[in-house]
């Protein structure tokens, strides 16, 4: 029975296979003719009438009515569904395919009960691997083209990324675990640098360092290093380098508008080395006696004309402060200078700010003349200073070097003419050129707010000519030049290269140390700012205030005290110097909190802010109006006015020290042993014998019993033979009382003198 069914099955299977082969051969030949367009009877020309049809099929439904299930009976104005010759031809091919399928089914009616498994992998019209757009080449819309183009670009970008990924792999390995450390960072900034969530860093600080930090709290350098190393990062130290070459005036080729400009000479050196006295001797002025505290606290410009070899030379001098806190002013002077006068007092030698200036000269490749001052006080010390300077590549010309050395005495005018002649010769050698027809560019060396006129900027024009009416920009600020004042305090209409002028016209006070550019119109100025797209949000004041406020150090500080300050200064440079000076104070015990820092006079808003925050107002070189002074007294606000930056620094330091709880040292002065204990009306008395040193009436004592301390406190009463005494010496009996009453025989009493420690920050 099984054999019969088996034979029947194989017979049916062979018959099915033969039928499929016949149909498939005919059908494949037909499909091939369609694809290769070998049969002119199958596909009519697209130019011919829509009446062309297949000769092997009569389709009952008109192809003009339906194409791919869409109604094509729309009006002639409906272009979206308007039939084409190609649409009709494709529809006929589909109908013919449907008819062939029906014929195939009808030819196998006698084997309906058997499942026929036919592979359609060779069916060209059903094959998904064939792009049907080759058969149906409709017009592709512009949107489709854009999508295809976009896909192609994305694919190309992916390929490029895959190629470059391998090329950059080595570089990524070498840099992914390294960060540069140049300043304290907030938790959020460190999180961005390390690519570690801020919450994770805060958790680490709390669990491992016992520090409760917030996301905007500042971490000092040691703490940043500790956190970075915890996450496997190595620290590379670097310094903030100023790209001076991008901002200095360019060297111009000789042309009609090219002129030889005067040199800018910056006087740099340590404090009290005679810089301003030297300038007084050059200018024939008396600037020193006009300075508060006898020190320079601002950068200022001066001009003179010096005649050498029958030629007049215009020389522009910049005087800079020498105190360590005015580093920013010295740096600004070094940025714009052509020649540096390195002033060194022969009776003092090389000092910290002298070394700072030498580093500027080396890093910026500046031309330098070393000026020895106060030679009338000390003779014969110059050779040792020259040897020290030679270690910094400042070798005198008489020793075979390139650096001119001039010994002067500013008080009696010795060798001043030699110094000026040396400056003129160096200026000729440098061939300083500028284009007077260009729009002005240069640096803002100082800025402040004048209560009557508004924002004022003292600028150095390095190239071009600054004119009244010019639009002027600095960083993101735009202004219009309304007034120009030269160093002689005269109003002028224009200022050429290598000139120091006072500019009125900015809407707000610009950043000192920033570069400026002039434009013919405000439209051009705004377009330049928009094109530059520079971020100026992180200015120096914000960085300095941030470094003072909410500082977190590597030490654990619990309940740290704070000193709230409101600072008002005359100029932006003075404010910078004050903030930098305060940054130098240690804040491990007392935290400075800058509530507000600005320039200008004290205002009502400052008084109200001080009252709300319990802040101390510090004013530097500013005046207080009578009504403001009365307002301060009525509000009971503490304020102080200073004219010398040293005094302000010492005052803040004393205020911080006063907030520190006193600390004591305990100095052992003697010891005694308790021989007996007896009761008095006022309490228990310990009868003692002093066996070492002495006991004083106000001594701090420790009561020891069997090696453990039973009591710490002060003696309240000390008697000898019923008499009150101030002290008892060795081998003397005495009776003493304190807040301790549980005396026992043989107790050891150690006496100490309490010495208050010197408070330190």
C-alpha positions in Angstrom: 0.0 0.0 0.0 2.8 2.3 0.9 4.6 1.5 -2.4 1.5 2.5 -4.4 1.2 5.9 -2.7 4.9 6.4 -3.0 4.9 5.7 -6.8 1.8 8.0 -7.3 3.6 10.8 -5.4 6.7 10.6 -7.5 4.7 10.4 -10.7 2.8 13.6 -9.7 6.0 15.3 -8.7 7.7 14.7 -12.1 4.6 15.8 -13.9 4.5 19.1 -11.9 8.2 19.7 -12.6 7.7 19.3 -16.4 4.8 21.7 -16.4 6.9 24.3 -14.4 9.8 24.0 -16.8 7.6 24.6 -19.8 5.9 27.6 -18.3 9.1 29.0 -16.8 11.0 28.8 -20.1 8.4 30.6 -22.0 7.9 33.2 -19.2 11.7 33.8 -18.7 12.2 34.3 -22.5 9.4 36.8 -22.4 10.9 38.7 -19.4 14.3 38.7 -21.0 12.8 40.3 -24.1 11.1 43.0 -21.9 14.4 43.8 -20.1 16.6 43.9 -23.2 13.9 45.5 -25.4 14.6 42.8 -28.1 10.9 42.4 -29.1 9.4 45.5 -30.8 6.0 44.0 -30.5 6.1 44.0 -26.7 6.9 47.7 -25.9 5.7 50.5 -28.0 7.6 53.7 -28.5 7.0 56.3 -25.8 6.5 58.9 -28.6 3.7 56.9 -30.2 0.1 56.9 -29.3 -1.2 55.3 -26.1 -3.1 52.7 -28.2 0.1 50.5 -28.6 -0.5 47.2 -26.8 0.8 43.7 -26.4 -0.1 41.4 -29.2 -0.2 38.4 -26.8 -2.8 39.8 -24.3 -6.2 41.4 -24.5 -6.8 43.3 -21.3 -10.4 43.9 -20.6 -9.9 47.0 -18.5 -8.6 50.1 -20.2 -5.1 51.0 -19.0 -6.1 54.6 -19.2 -8.4 54.2 -16.2 -6.2 52.5 -13.6 -2.4 52.6 -13.0 -1.2 50.8 -9.9 -4.6 51.1 -8.3 -4.9 54.9 -8.8 -7.8 56.4 -10.6 -6.6 58.0 -13.9 -10.0 59.2 -15.0 -9.3 62.7 -13.6 -9.5 65.7 -15.7 -6.9 66.8 -18.2 -5.7 69.4 -15.7 -4.8 66.9 -13.1 -1.1 66.4 -14.0 -0.4 64.3 -10.9 -2.5 61.3 -12.0 -2.3 61.9 -15.8 -1.5 58.6 -17.6 1.6 58.2 -19.7 2.6 55.7 -22.4 5.1 54.1 -20.1 2.5 53.6 -17.3 0.1 51.9 -19.7 2.8 49.6 -21.1 3.8 48.5 -17.6 0.2 47.9 -16.6 -0.2 45.6 -19.6 2.9 43.6 -18.6 1.4 43.2 -15.1 -2.0 42.0 -16.5 -0.2 39.5 -18.8 1.6 38.2 -15.8 -1.7 37.8 -13.9 -3.1 35.8 -16.8 -0.1 33.5 -17.0 -0.5 32.8 -13.3 -4.2 31.8 -13.8 -3.2 29.5 -16.7 -0.6 27.9 -14.5 -3.2 27.2 -11.8 -5.8 25.8 -14.3 -3.2 23.4 -15.8 -2.7 21.8 -12.5 -6.3 21.2 -11.4 -5.7 17.5 -11.0 -3.1 17.9 -8.3 -4.9 20.4 -6.1 -4.2 18.4 -3.0 -0.5 18.6 -3.3 1.4 21.7 -2.1 3.5 23.1 -4.9 6.7 24.8 -3.8 8.0 27.0 -6.5 11.0 29.3 -6.0 10.7 32.8 -7.4 14.3 33.6 -7.1 14.6 33.6 -10.9 11.5 35.6 -11.5 12.9 38.9 -12.7 9.6 40.8 -12.3 9.3 39.7 -8.6 13.0 39.8 -7.7 13.7 42.3 -5.0 17.4 42.4 -5.9 16.5 44.1 -9.2 16.0 47.8 -9.0 12.6 48.3 -10.5 13.4 51.8 -11.4 15.3 50.2 -14.4 11.9 49.0 -15.7 9.8 51.9 -14.6 11.8 55.0 -15.1 9.5 57.7 -13.9 10.6 61.2 -13.4 12.2 61.6 -10.0 11.1 64.5 -7.9 13.5 67.1 -6.6 12.8 66.0 -3.1 13.8 62.5 -3.8 17.0 63.7 -5.5 17.8 65.7 -2.3 17.2 62.7 -0.1 19.3 60.4 -2.3 22.1 63.1 -2.3 21.8 63.4 1.5 22.1 59.6 1.9 25.1 59.6 -0.3 26.8 62.4 1.7 26.1 60.6 4.9 27.5 57.4 3.5 30.6 59.2 2.3 31.0 60.9 5.8 30.7 57.5 7.4 33.4 56.1 5.1 35.6 59.1 5.8 35.1 58.7 9.6 36.0 55.0 9.3 39.2 55.8 7.4 40.3 58.7 9.7 39.4 56.8 12.9 42.3 54.4 12.4 44.7 57.3 11.5 43.9 59.2 14.7 43.8 56.3 17.0 47.4 56.7 18.2 46.9 60.4 18.9 43.7 59.7 20.9 45.5 57.2 23.0 48.3 59.6 23.8 46.0 62.5 24.7 42.8 61.1 26.2 44.3 60.7 29.7 46.0 64.1 29.9 44.7 67.5 30.8 46.4 70.9 31.0 46.3 72.7 34.3 46.8 76.5 34.3 44.3 77.7 36.9 41.8 76.6 39.6 38.6 75.0 38.1 35.0 74.7 39.2 33.5 71.3 39.6 31.6 71.8 36.4 34.7 72.9 34.5 36.7 69.9 35.8 33.8 67.6 34.9 33.9 68.9 31.3 37.7 68.4 31.2 37.7 64.9 32.6 34.5 63.8 30.8 33.2 62.6 34.2 29.8 63.5 35.5 29.8 66.4 38.0 27.7 64.4 40.4 30.4 61.6 40.5 33.1 64.2 41.3 31.0 65.7 44.1 30.4 62.2 45.5 34.1 61.4 45.4 34.9 64.7 47.3 32.3 64.0 49.9 33.1 60.3 50.5 36.9 60.4 50.1 37.9 64.0 51.1 35.0 64.9 53.4 34.3 68.0 51.4 30.7 69.1 50.6 31.1 70.7 47.2 28.6 72.3 44.8 28.8 72.3 41.1 29.9 75.9 40.9 32.4 75.7 43.7 36.1 76.4 42.8 38.7 73.7 43.4 42.3 74.9 44.0 45.2 73.4 42.0 46.0 70.7 44.5 42.5 69.5 44.7 42.1 69.5 40.9 45.3 67.5 40.7 44.0 65.0 43.3 40.7 64.5 41.6 42.3 64.1 38.1 44.8 61.5 39.3 41.9 59.6 41.0 40.3 59.2 37.5 43.6 58.2 35.9 44.5 61.6 34.3 48.0 63.0 34.2 48.5 66.7 34.7 50.5 68.8 32.3 51.4 72.2 33.6 51.3 75.1 31.2 51.2 78.9 31.3 48.9 81.3 29.7 50.9 82.6 26.8 49.9 85.8 25.1 49.9 85.6 21.4 51.6 89.0 21.0 52.6 88.5 17.4 48.9 88.4 16.3 48.3 91.8 17.8 51.5 93.8 17.2 51.6 96.2 14.3 52.7 94.7 11.0 55.9 95.8 9.2 54.9 97.8 6.2 56.5 98.1 2.8 57.5 101.6 1.9 54.7 103.5 0.1 53.2 106.9 0.0 51.2 106.3 3.2 54.0 104.5 5.1 55.8 106.6 7.7 58.5 106.1 10.2 56.8 106.1 13.5 58.2 107.1 16.9 59.3 104.4 19.3 57.2 103.3 22.3 59.5 103.0 25.3 58.2 101.2 28.4 60.0 101.7 31.7 59.9 98.5 33.7 61.6 97.3 36.9 61.1 96.5 40.6 59.4 98.8 43.0 61.5 101.7 44.4 64.2 101.3 41.8 63.8 104.8 40.6 61.6 104.4 37.4 59.5 107.5 38.0 62.5 109.5 39.2 64.3 108.6 36.0 61.2 109.8 34.0 61.1 113.0 35.9 64.8 113.6 35.0 64.0 113.0 31.3 60.8 115.1 31.2 62.0 117.8 33.6 58.9 117.3 35.8 58.1 116.4 39.4 55.9 113.4 39.1 57.3 111.6 42.2 56.0 114.1 44.7 52.5 113.8 43.3 52.2 110.0 43.8 50.4 108.6 46.9 52.8 106.7 49.1 55.7 107.5 46.8 54.9 104.6 44.5 53.4 104.4 41.0 50.0 102.8 41.0 48.9 103.4 37.4 50.2 103.1 33.9 50.7 106.5 32.2 52.1 107.9 29.0 54.4 110.9 28.2 56.0 112.4 25.1 59.2 114.4 24.5 61.2 115.5 21.6 64.9 114.9 21.6 67.4 116.3 19.2 70.4 114.2 18.0 72.6 114.8 15.0 70.5 117.8 13.9 67.4 115.5 13.8 64.4 115.7 16.0 63.2 112.4 17.5 59.7 112.1 19.1 59.9 109.6 22.0 56.8 108.1 23.7 57.3 106.8 27.3 55.1 104.5 29.3 55.6 104.5 33.1 54.5 101.3 34.9 54.1 100.3 38.5 56.8 98.1 40.1 54.7 96.6 42.9 54.1 92.9 42.6 50.3 93.3 42.5 50.4 95.4 39.3 51.6 92.5 37.1 48.8 93.1 34.6 49.9 96.7 34.0 53.5 95.7 33.4 52.4 93.0 31.0 50.3 95.5 29.0 53.3 97.8 28.8 55.4 95.0 27.5 52.9 94.0 24.9 52.8 97.4 23.1 56.4 98.4 23.6 59.2 98.7 21.0 62.0 99.3 23.5 62.2 98.3 27.2 64.2 100.3 29.7 65.0 97.7 32.4 65.7 99.8 35.5 67.8 98.3 38.2 69.0 100.1 41.3 72.7 99.3 41.9 72.1 99.2 45.7 69.4 96.6 45.4 70.3 94.3 42.5 68.0 91.8 40.8 64.6 91.5 42.5 61.4 89.4 41.8 59.8 92.0 39.5 63.2 92.5 37.7 63.2 88.8 36.9 59.6 89.0 35.8 60.5 91.8 33.3 63.5 89.8 32.0 61.2 86.9 31.3 58.9 89.2 29.3 61.9 90.4 27.3 63.0 86.8 26.5 59.5 85.4 25.7 58.5 88.4 23.5 61.9 88.9 22.0 61.9 92.6 23.0 64.7 95.1 22.4 66.1 96.2 25.7 68.4 98.8 27.3 69.5 98.1 30.9 69.6 101.3 33.0 71.5 101.3 36.3 70.0 103.9 38.7 71.2 105.4 42.0 74.8 105.2 40.9 75.5 108.2 43.1 74.7 106.1 46.2 76.9 103.0 45.5 79.8 102.6 43.2 81.4 99.3 42.1 78.4 97.0 42.3 77.5 97.1 38.6 79.9 94.3 37.6 78.2 91.7 39.9 74.8 92.7 38.5 76.1 92.4 35.0 77.3 88.9 35.7 73.8 88.0 37.1 72.2 89.4 34.0 74.5 87.5 31.7 72.8 84.3 33.0 69.6 85.6 31.5 71.3 86.3 28.1 71.5 90.0 28.7 75.2 90.4 28.0 76.7 94.0 27.9 78.1 95.2 24.6 81.5 95.8 26.1 81.6 92.1 26.9 80.7 91.1 23.4 77.0 91.0 23.8 74.2 92.9 22.2 72.5 94.7 25.2 73.4 98.3 25.8 74.0 99.2 29.5 73.8 102.8 30.7 74.6 104.0 34.2 72.6 107.1 35.3 71.9 109.2 38.3 68.4 110.6 38.0 68.9 113.1 40.9 71.8 115.0 39.3 71.0 114.1 35.7 74.1 112.1 35.0 74.2 110.3 31.6 70.5 111.1 30.8 71.5 112.5 27.4 73.5 109.3 26.8 70.4 107.2 27.5 68.2 109.3 25.2 70.8 109.1 22.4 71.0 105.3 22.9 67.2 105.1 22.5 67.3 107.1 19.3 70.0 104.9 17.8 68.1 101.7 18.6 65.0 103.2 17.1 66.8 103.9 13.8 68.1 100.4 13.8 64.7 98.9 14.3 63.2 100.9 11.4 59.7 101.2 12.9 57.1 101.8 10.2 53.4 102.3 10.2 50.6 103.2 7.7 49.1 106.5 8.6 46.2 106.1 6.2 44.9 102.9 7.8 42.1 102.9 10.3 43.6 102.9 13.8 44.4 99.8 15.9 46.1 99.4 19.2 45.7 98.5 22.9 43.6 99.9 25.7 46.2 100.4 28.6 43.7 101.7 31.1 40.0 102.4 31.5 37.7 104.0 34.1 34.4 105.6 34.6 34.3 109.4 34.9 31.3 110.5 36.9 30.8 113.6 34.6 31.8 112.4 31.2 31.3 108.6 31.3 33.5 105.7 30.3 37.1 106.7 29.5 39.8 104.6 27.8 43.5 105.5 27.6 44.8 103.8 24.4 48.0 103.4 22.6 47.6 103.8 18.8 50.0 101.2 17.3 49.0 101.7 13.6 46.8 103.9 11.5 45.1 107.1 12.5 42.3 107.5 15.1 39.9 110.3 14.2 36.9 111.9 15.7 33.7 110.2 14.6 35.3 106.8 14.0 33.4 103.8 15.2 35.7 101.9 17.7 35.4 98.4 19.0 37.1 96.5 21.8 36.1 92.9 22.3 32.3 93.0 21.9 31.9 96.6 22.8 31.1 99.3 20.2 31.5 103.1 20.6 32.0 106.2 18.6 34.9 108.5 19.2 33.5 111.8 20.6 36.7 113.2 22.1 40.4 112.7 21.9 42.9 114.1 24.5 46.7 113.8 24.2 49.3 113.5 26.9 49.5 117.3 27.2 45.8 117.3 28.1 44.9 119.1 24.8 41.9 118.3 22.7 42.9 116.9 19.2 41.0 115.8 16.1 43.2 112.8 15.2 46.0 110.8 16.6 48.6 108.9 14.5 50.8 105.9 15.1 52.7 105.5 18.4 50.6 108.0 20.3 48.9 107.7 23.7 45.5 109.3 23.8 42.4 109.5 26.0 39.2 108.3 24.2 35.7 109.3 25.1 32.9 107.4 23.3 32.5 103.8 24.6 29.0 103.0 25.9 30.5 101.0 28.8 34.0 100.8 30.3 36.1 98.5 28.1 38.4 95.9 29.3 41.9 97.2 30.0 44.5 95.2 28.2 42.2 94.4 25.2 43.0 95.5 21.7 40.8 98.0 19.8 40.1 98.7 16.1 38.6 101.7 14.4 36.0 101.7 11.5 34.5 104.3 9.3 30.9 103.5 10.4 29.2 101.5 13.1 27.7 99.2 10.4 31.2 98.0 9.5 32.1 97.6 13.2 29.1 95.5 14.0 29.7 93.3 10.9 33.3 92.7 12.1 32.1 91.7 15.6 29.5 89.4 14.1 32.1 87.8 11.8 34.7 87.3 14.5 32.2 85.4 16.8 34.5 85.7 19.8 33.3 84.6 23.2 34.1 87.4 25.8 32.0 86.0 28.6 35.0 84.8 30.6 36.7 88.1 31.3 39.5 88.6 33.8 37.4 90.2 36.5 35.0 87.2 36.6 38.0 84.8 36.8 39.6 86.8 39.6 36.4 87.1 41.6 35.7 83.4 41.0 39.1 82.5 42.3 38.4 84.4 45.5 34.9 83.3 46.1 33.8 79.7 47.0 37.3 78.4 46.9 37.7 74.7 47.9 41.3 73.8 49.0 42.9 70.4 49.6 42.5 71.1 53.4 39.3 70.2 55.2 37.5 73.4 56.3 34.6 73.1 58.6 32.6 76.2 59.5 35.0 78.5 57.8 34.5 82.2 58.5 33.9 84.7 55.7 34.8 88.3 55.1 32.3 90.0 52.8 33.8 92.8 50.7 32.5 95.5 48.3 35.5 97.0 46.4 35.4 100.3 44.5 38.4 101.6 42.6 39.3 104.5 40.4 40.4 102.5 37.3 40.1 99.1 35.9 43.8 98.6 36.3 43.7 99.4 40.0 40.8 97.0 40.5 42.8 94.3 38.8 45.7 94.9 41.1 43.6 94.8 44.2 41.9 91.6 43.2 45.2 89.9 42.3 46.7 91.1 45.6 43.8 89.6 47.6 44.2 86.3 45.7 47.7 86.0 47.2 46.2 85.8 50.7 45.8 82.3 52.1 42.2 81.5 52.7 42.4 78.2 54.6 41.1 79.8 57.8 39.0 82.8 56.5 37.3 83.0 53.1 37.2 86.3 51.2 33.8 86.8 49.6 33.7 89.5 46.9 30.1 90.7 46.9 30.8 93.4 44.3 33.9 94.8 42.6 33.7 97.8 40.3 35.2 101.1 39.5 33.7 104.5 40.2 32.4 106.3 43.3 30.4 104.7 46.0 26.7 104.7 45.1 23.4 104.2 47.0 23.2 100.8 45.5 26.6 99.9 47.1 25.4 101.0 50.5 22.1 99.0 50.2 24.1 95.9 49.0 26.5 96.3 51.9 23.6 96.5 54.4 21.9 93.4 52.9 25.1 91.3 52.9 26.8 92.7 56.0 29.8 93.6 53.8 32.7 96.0 54.3 33.1 98.7 51.7 36.7 99.4 50.6 37.3 102.4 48.3 40.6 103.0 46.5 41.4 106.4 45.1 37.8 107.5 44.9 35.9 110.3 46.6 32.7 109.9 48.6 29.9 112.4 48.1 28.6 114.1 51.2 25.1 112.6 50.9 26.6 109.1 50.4 28.8 109.6 53.5 25.7 110.5 55.6 23.9 107.5 54.1 26.7 105.2 55.2 26.7 106.5 58.7 22.9 106.2 59.0 23.0 102.6 57.8 25.9 101.9 60.1 28.0 100.5 57.3 31.8 100.0 57.8 33.8 101.6 55.0 37.4 102.6 54.5 39.1 104.8 51.9 42.7 104.2 50.8 45.1 105.9 48.5 47.9 103.4 48.8 47.4 99.8 47.8 49.8 98.5 50.6 47.4 100.0 53.2 44.4 98.4 51.7 46.1 95.0 51.7 47.2 95.3 55.3 43.8 96.4 56.4 42.1 93.4 54.8 44.7 91.0 56.2 44.1 92.4 59.8 40.4 92.0 59.3 40.9 88.4 58.4 43.2 87.8 61.3 40.6 89.3 63.7 38.1 86.6 62.6 40.4 83.8 63.5 39.9 82.2 66.9 43.0 82.5 69.1 45.3 79.5 69.4 47.6 78.8 72.4 50.8 77.1 73.3 51.2 75.5 76.7 54.7 75.9 78.2 55.5 73.6 81.2 56.6 75.8 84.2 56.6 73.3 87.1 55.0 70.3 88.8 53.8 69.4 92.3 52.5 66.4 94.2 49.4 66.3 96.4 50.3 65.4 100.0 46.9 66.0 101.7 43.4 67.1 100.9 41.2 69.2 103.3 37.8 70.8 103.1 37.2 74.5 103.4 34.0 76.6 103.2 34.7 77.4 99.5 35.6 73.9 98.5 38.4 71.3 98.7 42.0 72.4 99.0 45.0 70.3 97.8 48.0 70.6 100.0 51.0 70.3 97.6 54.7 70.2 97.5 56.4 71.8 94.5 59.0 69.4 93.3 60.0 71.1 90.1 59.9 74.6 88.7 57.2 76.9 90.0 53.4 77.2 90.2 51.8 80.6 89.4 48.5 81.9 90.5 47.1 81.9 86.9 48.7 78.7 85.8 46.9 76.2 83.7 47.1 72.8 85.4 46.7 69.2 84.5 45.9 66.7 87.2 47.3 63.3 86.5 46.5 60.0 88.3 48.0 56.6 87.4 49.1 57.9 84.0 45.7 59.4 83.0 44.6 63.0 83.0 41.7 63.6 85.5 41.3 67.4 85.0 42.4 70.4 82.9 41.8 73.9 84.0 43.1 77.0 85.8 44.2 77.6 89.4 41.6 79.8 91.1 43.5 80.2 94.5 47.1 79.8 95.6 48.2 80.2 99.2 51.4 79.8 101.2 51.0 79.7 105.0 47.4 81.1 104.7 48.6 84.0 102.6 47.7 84.6 99.0 50.7 84.5 96.8 51.4 85.0 93.1 53.7 82.0 92.7 55.4 79.2 94.6 58.9 78.0 93.8 60.4 74.5 94.1 60.6 72.7 97.5 57.8 74.9 98.9 54.5 73.7 100.3 51.3 75.4 99.2 47.6 75.0 99.0 45.7 75.5 95.8 42.1 75.4 94.7 40.4 75.0 91.3 37.1 73.9 89.8 38.3 70.3 90.5 37.3 68.8 93.9 38.0 65.1 93.6 41.6 65.4 94.8 43.5 62.4 96.1 46.9 61.9 97.7 49.8 61.4 95.3 48.0 63.2 92.4 50.6 64.8 90.1 49.9 68.5 89.2 51.6 69.9 86.1 51.5 73.7 85.7 51.7 75.4 82.4 52.0 79.0 81.2 49.5 79.8 78.4 51.1 81.6 75.5 48.9 83.0 72.8 50.1 82.0 69.3 50.7 84.6 66.7 47.7 84.5 64.3 48.4 83.5 60.8 46.3 83.0 57.7 
